[in-house]
Amino acid sequence: MESFTNLKQMKVINLFFFPMLIIFLSNCKNSKEETHAIDVDIPQTNPIEEIVVEIEEAWKTDTGLKTPESVLFDQERDIMYVANINAVNKDSKDGDGFISKLNINGEVAVLKWIEGLNDPKGMGVYEDILYIADITEVVKVDIESGKVISKVAVEGAIFLNDLAISPDGEVYVSDSYGNKIYKIENGIAINWMDDEALDKPNGLFMEEDRMLMVSMNQGILRSVNLEEKKYDDWVGDMVGADGIAKTENGDYFVSNWNGEVFFVSKEGKNTKVLDTKAQKINAADLDYSIKHKLLAVPTFFDNRVVAYRLKEKV
């Protein structure tokens, strides 16, 4: 009788156990298949973004420059101008600032080509005239003779910084501490845009139908409608933004004075391509030569201009 009872119990156990075992094994199989499917899909649904642009050093000057703040390619004359602040002190109007001329290969052609400036910064060229932003005035220099033609006083200016010229010769200059942009018309400076929300405007870049402008404090690249005098935020995450330059493909470089350079695609994607903060090397008001495919970056306290070539990955 006991044997029969045990046999009956075993049958009951088997009837319960084997179906459960089959279900368990089936679930394990399905789980394994599902896990395998997820592993395969990861590269497709979560692609790793790669840097599509790189720059490599082409050359750098010696340390003979004196606090270079801005660099400008003169495409017609195949030369570069460098604005040297020289001594950095509270008395900015010290008259020790100067403009240097560099060859395209980085050799200093003339160290002190234009002298007697204060703290020269942004520059622009139009019809054989070099325009220079110099604290509270815009200096006009005849390029052929190297002589100062005139100085346009900007009434109310505190800290003129960058300068840009439209295709038809309209000169705009940013006042970083005054949160203004001035326009030079017929030899007179007018207050063209006055807005605290500009939040330390610095770099300016003129295009056919708009102006690009950066806010140093907010690190935003903005698009300005010239007719309406209104702007839209375009690309951010570049606190300390300084200079703006454009490539032959319609993309941009934006420097961060603290020591970074960003590549901004025409679609508005921001990629860091240079970071020299750890070396305490600044990246001030840069420029790009389409002719030579060369990016020039003034290093401020490092007393150099460093040039880079653009490398695009396929």
C-alpha positions as semicolon CSV with decimal commas, in nm:
position;residue;x (nm);y (nm);z (nm)
1;M;0,000;0,000;0,000
2;E;0,283;0,238;0,090
3;S;0,453;0,163;-0,239
4;F;0,137;0,244;-0,430
5;T;0,099;0,571;-0,239
6;N;0,458;0,671;-0,320
7;L;0,408;0,591;-0,685
8;K;0,092;0,799;-0,690
9;Q;0,273;1,091;-0,527
10;M;0,555;1,066;-0,783
11;K;0,303;1,082;-1,067
12;V;0,149;1,393;-0,916
13;I;0,492;1,554;-0,878
14;N;0,585;1,465;-1,235
15;L;0,260;1,603;-1,369
16;F;0,339;1,932;-1,195
17;F;0,718;1,943;-1,239
18;F;0,765;1,859;-1,608
19;P;0,522;2,121;-1,744
20;M;0,686;2,383;-1,518
21;L;1,031;2,272;-1,636
22;I;0,924;2,310;-2,000
23;I;0,787;2,660;-1,932
24;F;1,106;2,759;-1,747
25;L;1,334;2,635;-2,029
26;S;1,117;2,810;-2,286
27;N;1,140;3,138;-2,096
28;C;1,517;3,103;-2,068
29;K;1,541;3,054;-2,443
30;N;1,321;3,352;-2,517
31;S;1,513;3,565;-2,269
32;K;1,840;3,471;-2,432
33;E;1,704;3,547;-2,779
34;E;1,567;3,884;-2,666
35;T;1,896;3,978;-2,500
36;H;2,084;3,886;-2,815
37;A;1,850;4,103;-3,024
38;I;1,908;4,405;-2,797
39;D;2,285;4,363;-2,820
40;V;2,267;4,367;-3,198
41;D;2,049;4,677;-3,208
42;I;2,260;4,896;-2,974
43;P;2,503;5,027;-3,238
44;Q;2,211;5,119;-3,464
45;T;1,981;5,292;-3,215
46;N;2,256;5,461;-3,009
47;P;2,538;5,552;-3,247
48;I;2,853;5,699;-3,094
49;E;2,904;6,054;-3,219
50;E;3,252;6,109;-3,358
51;I;3,440;6,434;-3,401
52;V;3,409;6,509;-3,771
53;V;3,659;6,793;-3,770
54;E;4,014;6,819;-3,642
55;I;4,283;7,085;-3,662
56;E;4,659;7,035;-3,663
57;E;4,928;7,290;-3,585
58;A;5,095;7,437;-3,893
59;W;5,329;7,689;-3,731
60;K;5,364;7,933;-3,442
61;T;5,549;8,258;-3,406
62;D;5,822;8,323;-3,153
63;T;5,730;8,511;-2,836
64;G;5,824;8,855;-2,970
65;L;5,462;8,968;-2,991
66;K;5,327;9,160;-2,692
67;T;4,986;9,042;-2,569
68;P;4,838;8,974;-2,914
69;E;4,460;9,006;-2,892
70;S;4,344;8,993;-3,253
71;V;4,466;8,864;-3,588
72;L;4,336;8,949;-3,935
73;F;4,420;8,804;-4,278
74;D;4,456;9,059;-4,558
75;Q;4,357;8,831;-4,845
76;E;4,453;9,079;-5,118
77;R;4,804;9,147;-4,987
78;D;4,863;8,795;-4,857
79;I;4,969;8,915;-4,514
80;M;4,839;8,912;-4,157
81;Y;4,788;9,196;-3,912
82;V;4,821;9,136;-3,537
83;A;4,687;9,378;-3,275
84;N;4,921;9,392;-2,974
85;I;4,785;9,535;-2,649
86;N;5,134;9,526;-2,493
87;A;5,122;9,616;-2,122
88;V;4,800;9,514;-1,950
89;N;4,724;9,764;-1,674
90;K;4,450;9,984;-1,533
91;D;4,562;10,280;-1,744
92;S;4,461;10,132;-2,078
93;K;4,527;10,457;-2,262
94;D;4,901;10,420;-2,231
95;G;4,995;10,456;-2,598
96;D;5,210;10,142;-2,605
97;G;4,983;9,933;-2,830
98;F;5,088;9,847;-3,185
99;I;5,004;9,650;-3,499
100;S;5,241;9,386;-3,639
101;K;5,261;9,243;-3,991
102;L;5,316;8,869;-4,030
103;N;5,391;8,663;-4,337
104;I;5,164;8,369;-4,412
105;N;5,432;8,129;-4,288
106;G;5,437;8,294;-3,945
107;E;5,747;8,509;-3,981
108;V;5,721;8,858;-3,833
109;A;5,766;9,095;-4,129
110;V;5,736;9,415;-3,923
111;L;5,694;9,396;-3,546
112;K;5,582;9,755;-3,488
113;W;5,421;9,859;-3,816
114;I;5,165;10,094;-3,657
115;E;5,259;10,240;-3,316
116;G;5,110;10,481;-3,065
117;L;4,784;10,292;-3,011
118;N;4,639;10,218;-2,670
119;D;4,484;9,869;-2,643
120;P;4,408;9,774;-3,006
121;K;4,176;9,478;-3,055
122;G;3,937;9,394;-3,342
123;M;4,029;9,493;-3,698
124;G;3,879;9,505;-4,046
125;V;3,988;9,601;-4,399
126;Y;3,787;9,793;-4,658
127;E;3,919;9,968;-4,970
128;D;4,285;9,992;-4,861
129;I;4,192;10,114;-4,514
130;L;4,261;9,919;-4,195
131;Y;4,007;9,992;-3,920
132;I;4,110;9,923;-3,560
133;A;3,899;9,918;-3,242
134;D;4,102;10,097;-2,973
135;I;3,917;10,128;-2,639
136;T;3,701;10,435;-2,709
137;E;3,783;10,517;-3,071
138;V;3,811;10,359;-3,414
139;V;4,146;10,422;-3,582
140;K;4,173;10,438;-3,962
141;V;4,508;10,348;-4,121
142;D;4,614;10,382;-4,484
143;I;4,754;10,038;-4,558
144;E;4,990;10,144;-4,838
145;S;5,164;10,416;-4,637
146;G;5,117;10,270;-4,290
147;K;4,999;10,610;-4,164
148;V;4,706;10,687;-3,936
149;I;4,448;10,881;-4,139
150;S;4,202;10,965;-3,866
151;K;4,049;10,855;-3,537
152;V;3,674;10,836;-3,484
153;A;3,582;10,906;-3,123
154;V;3,299;10,683;-2,999
155;E;3,112;10,891;-2,743
156;G;2,998;10,689;-2,444
157;A;3,212;10,384;-2,528
158;I;3,372;10,196;-2,240
159;F;3,559;9,901;-2,393
160;L;3,549;9,870;-2,771
161;N;3,638;9,515;-2,858
162;D;3,571;9,354;-3,196
163;L;3,512;9,520;-3,531
164;A;3,347;9,396;-3,851
165;I;3,276;9,554;-4,189
166;S;2,981;9,477;-4,415
167;P;3,032;9,408;-4,789
168;D;2,932;9,766;-4,867
169;G;3,170;9,921;-4,612
170;E;2,952;9,972;-4,304
171;V;3,170;9,948;-3,992
172;Y;3,032;9,795;-3,672
173;V;3,216;9,772;-3,340
174;S;3,118;9,603;-3,013
175;D;3,143;9,766;-2,671
176;S;3,174;9,470;-2,435
177;Y;3,142;9,661;-2,107
178;G;2,878;9,900;-2,238
179;N;2,661;9,622;-2,388
180;K;2,633;9,817;-2,711
181;I;2,717;9,793;-3,078
182;Y;2,818;10,110;-3,256
183;K;2,807;10,184;-3,627
184;I;3,039;10,425;-3,805
185;E;2,855;10,638;-4,061
186;N;3,023;10,923;-4,251
187;G;3,300;10,942;-3,995
188;I;3,059;10,956;-3,700
189;A;2,987;10,681;-3,446
190;I;2,621;10,618;-3,367
191;N;2,474;10,396;-3,097
192;W;2,328;10,125;-3,324
193;M;2,221;9,866;-3,063
194;D;2,193;9,917;-2,688
195;D;2,076;9,617;-2,485
196;E;2,187;9,488;-2,144
197;A;2,081;9,140;-2,259
198;L;2,374;9,140;-2,502
199;D;2,568;9,048;-2,187
200;K;2,922;9,145;-2,287
201;P;2,911;9,131;-2,668
202;N;3,246;9,059;-2,826
203;G;3,309;8,891;-3,162
204;L;3,130;9,024;-3,470
205;F;3,118;8,874;-3,819
206;M;2,940;9,027;-4,117
207;E;2,761;8,830;-4,387
208;E;2,552;8,941;-4,684
209;D;2,222;8,930;-4,500
210;R;2,307;8,919;-4,131
211;M;2,560;8,981;-3,856
212;L;2,690;8,710;-3,624
213;M;2,769;8,816;-3,269
214;V;2,883;8,637;-2,954
215;S;2,807;8,704;-2,588
216;M;3,114;8,635;-2,374
217;N;2,921;8,589;-2,051
218;Q;2,655;8,359;-2,194
219;G;2,875;8,187;-2,452
220;I;2,608;8,221;-2,720
221;L;2,655;8,275;-3,092
222;R;2,371;8,496;-3,213
223;S;2,224;8,580;-3,552
224;V;2,139;8,949;-3,594
225;N;1,881;9,084;-3,839
226;L;2,040;9,409;-3,960
227;E;1,719;9,574;-4,078
228;E;1,513;9,501;-3,767
229;K;1,805;9,522;-3,522
230;K;1,686;9,202;-3,358
231;Y;1,879;8,889;-3,278
232;D;1,816;8,520;-3,217
233;D;2,026;8,283;-3,009
234;W;2,176;8,020;-3,239
235;V;2,455;7,813;-3,078
236;G;2,545;7,801;-2,708
237;D;2,785;7,634;-2,462
238;M;3,085;7,855;-2,545
239;V;3,126;8,069;-2,232
240;G;3,409;8,317;-2,284
241;A;3,337;8,335;-2,658
242;D;3,564;8,581;-2,835
243;G;3,631;8,577;-3,211
244;I;3,433;8,443;-3,509
245;A;3,570;8,324;-3,845
246;K;3,412;8,150;-4,143
247;T;3,545;7,863;-4,356
248;E;3,515;7,807;-4,731
249;N;3,237;7,554;-4,665
250;G;3,017;7,798;-4,476
251;D;3,103;7,663;-4,131
252;Y;3,254;7,871;-3,850
253;F;3,526;7,879;-3,587
254;V;3,455;8,048;-3,252
255;S;3,727;8,105;-2,993
256;N;3,692;8,110;-2,617
257;W;3,940;8,356;-2,466
258;N;4,017;8,110;-2,185
259;G;4,182;7,872;-2,433
260;E;3,930;7,685;-2,647
261;V;3,831;7,684;-3,013
262;F;3,498;7,548;-3,134
263;F;3,395;7,438;-3,481
264;V;3,034;7,537;-3,549
265;S;2,878;7,367;-3,851
266;K;2,644;7,561;-4,079
267;E;2,366;7,348;-3,927
268;G;2,451;7,481;-3,581
269;K;2,635;7,184;-3,427
270;N;2,912;7,281;-3,187
271;T;3,234;7,074;-3,158
272;K;3,540;7,163;-2,952
273;V;3,857;7,123;-3,162
274;L;4,118;7,290;-2,939
275;D;4,166;7,317;-2,563
276;T;4,481;7,478;-2,420
277;K;4,339;7,584;-2,084
278;A;4,555;7,337;-1,895
279;Q;4,864;7,501;-2,045
280;K;4,722;7,843;-1,951
281;I;4,733;7,949;-2,316
282;N;4,452;8,178;-2,427
283;A;4,263;8,178;-2,757
284;A;4,164;8,534;-2,842
285;D;4,018;8,696;-3,156
286;L;4,101;8,446;-3,433
287;D;4,072;8,458;-3,812
288;Y;4,061;8,208;-4,098
289;S;4,217;8,233;-4,445
290;I;4,005;8,063;-4,709
291;K;4,288;8,101;-4,960
292;H;4,543;7,922;-4,743
293;K;4,296;7,710;-4,541
294;L;4,469;7,839;-4,230
295;L;4,327;7,922;-3,888
296;A;4,527;8,180;-3,689
297;V;4,480;8,205;-3,310
298;P;4,641;8,481;-3,099
299;T;4,741;8,349;-2,757
300;F;4,732;8,675;-2,557
301;F;4,955;8,625;-2,248
302;D;5,153;8,353;-2,430
303;N;5,269;8,622;-2,678
304;R;5,231;8,415;-2,994
305;V;5,009;8,353;-3,291
306;V;4,956;7,983;-3,359
307;A;4,825;7,866;-3,697
308;Y;4,630;7,546;-3,760
309;R;4,514;7,360;-4,067
310;L;4,167;7,216;-4,091
311;K;4,139;6,838;-4,125
312;E;3,802;6,699;-4,223
313;K;3,727;6,331;-4,170
314;V;3,538;6,137;-4,433
